[in-house]
Amino acid sequence: MKIDRSKLKKYLLEPPADCKHFIEKLKNCDRKQLRELLQPITLWHIGKQAFSQYFTKCELYHWIDALDLFDSVLEEACLKTGTWMLNCDRKENGELKFLVLDILHFTALLIEHSYSRHLYNSIEYLILLLQSSDVHIVLGVLSLLYVFSKRSNFITRLQLDKKQALITRLIYLAETWGGKENGFDLARCCSIRDSSEFPEHATNLHFLYVTQSELSSGGIQQQISKQIDVPNVHLAGENAAAVMELVLAEHTTLAEDKQIKLFTHLRLAYAFPNFEQRLLCIQARLQALSILGIIYSIAIQDVNNVLYDGLIEELVEVLNVRDTTLIDIKASALKTLTSIIHLERTTKHPPRLQEIIEATQANSYHGFLPTLVRQCIDKLTDPNADRFPQTLSTSLFSFLYHMASYETGGEALVNCGIMQALIKVVNYYDESQEFIMFVTRAVRVIDLITTLEITSFQANNGLQAFTNRLEVKQPFIIRTPKRVTQQTQIFTSDSSYFVNPNSPTTPEDLNSTTDHQSSTDMDTQQNIPTSATTTNANLDQDQQTNDDTFELTTTAPNLGLLCYHQRAALLKSILNYLKKAFSEPTMVESTRHIMDGSLPNSLKHIISNAEYYGPSLFHLATDVVTSFIFQEPSQLSSLQDNGLTDVLMYALLKKDVPAARDVLASLPNVFSALCLNTRGLENFMECKPFEKLFRVLLSPEYLPAMRRRRGADTGKLTALFDFT
């Protein structure tokens, strides 16, 4: 169904330039060109040129035209040409099927990298596509639904009829095939190719259902049991839908909900003899179970054939299978274990986390899970080793994070001594976006388990690893030619402390526009401003950097650069940890002199480049400074000596403050911290803050930022007036 534009916000901003350009290409292409555009996109970027642009994470309403285009394709694919067969399942519609697969994959990427996901309005077609004969299409739908389930409450807020239809189909997909006692355990199904080694009902359909008889003369209606038997299902028709139509022609009284269950069993029996198709069915089952575990954990606890005794053991056995072709299956098994951990949130069902810990031997140094994690990290941090499969690595790090979120899981990870391996990830400087994601997850796992035990973190110099990583990730020098200095902002004496050309940088930082995948340019996003005063200066396009012909500056607004969201996520994780560490009694001695190192320069860079890093990171960096000052007030004078407080004051009282509620609400705390000593108060008064603060509070640009949660912010605004 097309998106209802009448319900959109009245103030729709322009989409980022990269998104807008790609959307226009989508709108003006035919079906063949649409496939050519979508097919190469496996990650959230386009093209393989030297200046390959990563799409900006943006509002989903920017993509409405594209989503409506996709909706029309899905609608065509879901048309039924008989009693059951979908249009995309017909042999002559192969191109349509491949286009649907490309659309499902691209939409999953789009949903993962966008906001306002509630706008998506093609859910009824996704529900219908779960009835496709092609398991690839079913997997494509499940992948999209998985993104929805882990990134938003989209599924739980669906209309009741749609939600019930979706949940029913997911439960049928996730049901057990018989378990180990019947010879259908997951590891065996993944390993044995010959279907004849399984019980006969693996490829034969036997389905019992109950129907109501016609009213008798006495007005009594009886229930009649009927059996559907289809031997060798894979030989009964060209695909599962064709066989289903034959069955429905004979059993016309079969209720609709029973039809869905019947077809799920029939499709599995049809695919089982083909080993590749069977693997896809296993993956679909695990994916469905993962979605259910996240969004509907309470409901599936009572479904004994979904979460049954022995399931966790089966999943771990799949991870132990030595077969390099099962990467996607193993990744799905880890996702399923992760979703089962979510059941720990409910008290109705006995906790399963302890069962997962025992099955994976997570609390032992030489256990299966810790060994797998170390193998993964060794390969990720060794440039000469074969890369550990990314999908499996991603699922593994996600599993660790969710396990560490609970005290029992965190204690297990502490006991197995995994800290050293995690810090190894932080200390390895691979600038690819994929690796940055792993570093972010490692930092978050460390953050969780250090709340339980800090000794191993300190023994492995974890705090130094974090500050070093912060320094490497963001002393990013933007170089502009001297010949365009009239168009480029060069710092005057008032702001010369922003320039730090001696900061350690990586080669990628110095050559921000190299054509290498790991260059810093790949870690930024072009968002060309519409202001007429914006510079048109280009970054140097070759890898030579001549200091004699360039001025160094650390501000980025004129070049329209935005911090790529993976880099921003890493910085946010590190800064959050530092902020928490300042108030930890066990970390007092370690953090007291942390500002004597490179951290002040890193914080200066973020604070003085709010246009590049965004309001969220700007607020977090100022919060780190404020927290440190309140924790160690005696260190304020040293921060004043190294210029950090000057940078902060300049950013808040001379430059334009980011128009974000959190930033504005934090001003009283920040100014209180800066003015704790006489020198700070004098510097504050020299900036003549009153005019600037009143302009901020009354400006139309800032008022909308304070509109929400008015009651929560009133006290903070009052504090600001009292302070000034």
Secondary structure by P-SEA (a helix, b strand, c coil): ccccccccccccccccaaaaaaaaaaacccaaaaaaacccccccccccccccccccccccccaaaaaaaaaaaaaaaaccccccccccccccaaaaaaaaaaaaaaaaaaaacccccccccaaaaaaaacccccaaaaaaaaaaaaaaaacccccccccaaaaaaaaaaaaaaacccccccccccaaaaacccccccccccccbbbbbbccccccccccbbbbbbbbbbbcccccccccaaaaaaaaaaacccccaaaaaaaaaaaaaaaacccaaaaaaaaaaaaaaaaaaaccccccccccccccccaaaaaaaaaaacccccaaaaaaaaaaaaaaaaacccccccccaaaaaaaaacccccccaaaaaaaaaaaaaaccccccccaaaaaaaaaaaaaaaccaaaaaaaaaacaaaaaaaaaacccccaaaaaaaaaaaaaaaaaaacccaaaaaaaaaaaaaaaaaaaccbbbbbbccccccbbbbccccccccccccccccccccccccccccccccccccccccccccccccccccccccccbbbbcccccccccccaaaaaaaaaaaaaaaaaaaccccccccccccccaaaaaaaaaaaccccccaaaaaaaaaaaaaaaaacccaaaaaaaaaaaaaaaaacccccccccaaaaaaaaaaaaaaaccaaaaaaaaaaccaaaaaaaaaccccccccccccccaaaaaaaaaaac
